[in-house]
Amino acid sequence: MYATLYVPQQPPQLITTQGLVLPDAITKLVSIPERVPLLLNCAPGLVDILASDTGYVAYSIFDHEGQINHSAMVALSELTGVRFGYDEDETLCGTILIVQE
């Protein structure tokens, strides 16, 4: 398992997976470990799950209106097959954390 932190206008950062988990293999339920809001620099109640499946989970800050995160949009598109555009409803903004197998 590995984790990548995508901060707008910075290169992606591989981070340690200590304290991070993938969705449950049977139920596919996703938890939000205590470390996630610390990495995203937000309150625990603002963590949003962008996408998940048995092999990955992507977290962001709910309704964040910061800088567009181009590198996270590319990475998440490649991982999920979902294409992101540049209108308000299709862009990813702020810090994104992707944990995957």
C-alpha positions in Angstrom: 0.0 0.0 0.0 1.2 3.5 -0.7 -0.2 7.0 -0.2 0.3 10.2 -2.2 -0.5 13.7 -1.1 -1.4 16.2 -3.8 -1.0 19.8 -2.8 -1.9 22.4 -5.5 1.2 23.9 -7.2 3.5 21.3 -5.7 4.8 18.0 -6.9 3.0 14.9 -5.5 4.5 13.7 -2.3 4.7 10.0 -1.3 4.0 9.7 2.4 4.1 6.9 4.9 1.0 4.8 5.1 1.2 4.4 8.9 -2.3 4.9 10.3 -4.0 4.9 6.9 -6.3 2.1 5.6 -8.0 0.9 2.5 -11.8 0.3 2.3 -12.9 -2.9 3.9 -12.5 -5.7 1.3 -15.9 -7.3 2.0 -18.2 -4.3 2.8 -16.2 -1.7 0.9 -16.9 0.7 3.8 -14.4 3.5 4.1 -13.2 4.9 7.4 -11.5 8.2 8.0 -8.4 7.6 10.1 -7.3 10.3 12.5 -4.3 11.1 10.4 -6.3 12.1 7.3 -7.5 15.5 8.6 -4.0 16.3 9.8 -2.6 15.6 6.3 -5.3 17.7 4.7 -5.0 20.4 7.3 -8.7 20.6 8.1 -11.2 19.7 10.8 -12.2 16.0 10.9 -15.8 16.9 10.0 -14.6 18.5 6.7 -13.0 15.4 5.3 -14.8 14.2 2.1 -14.4 10.9 0.4 -14.0 11.6 -3.3 -13.8 8.0 -4.6 -13.2 4.6 -3.2 -13.1 0.9 -4.1 -11.4 -2.1 -2.6 -8.0 -1.0 -3.9 -8.1 2.7 -3.2 -9.6 5.7 -1.4 -9.3 9.4 -2.2 -9.9 12.1 0.4 -10.4 15.8 0.0 -11.7 18.8 2.0 -15.5 19.1 1.6 -16.6 22.1 -0.6 -13.0 23.5 -0.7 -12.7 26.5 -2.9 -8.9 26.8 -3.0 -6.5 26.4 -6.0 -7.4 23.9 -8.6 -5.4 20.7 -8.1 -4.4 19.6 -11.6 -2.1 16.8 -10.6 -4.7 15.2 -8.4 -7.3 15.5 -11.2 -4.9 13.6 -13.5 -4.0 10.9 -10.9 -7.6 10.3 -9.9 -8.7 10.1 -13.5 -6.2 7.5 -14.2 -7.2 5.5 -11.1 -10.9 5.7 -11.5 -11.6 6.3 -15.2 -13.6 9.4 -14.3 -12.7 12.5 -16.3 -12.6 15.9 -14.7 -13.3 19.1 -16.5 -12.7 22.7 -15.7 -16.2 23.9 -14.8 -17.0 24.5 -11.2 -18.6 21.1 -10.6 -15.9 19.0 -12.2 -12.7 20.5 -10.7 -10.8 19.3 -7.7 -9.5 22.1 -5.4 -7.2 22.0 -2.4 -5.2 19.1 -1.0 -6.1 15.6 -2.1 -4.9 12.4 -0.5 -4.9 9.1 -2.4 -4.3 5.8 -0.7 -4.0 2.7 -2.9 -2.6 -0.8 -3.1 
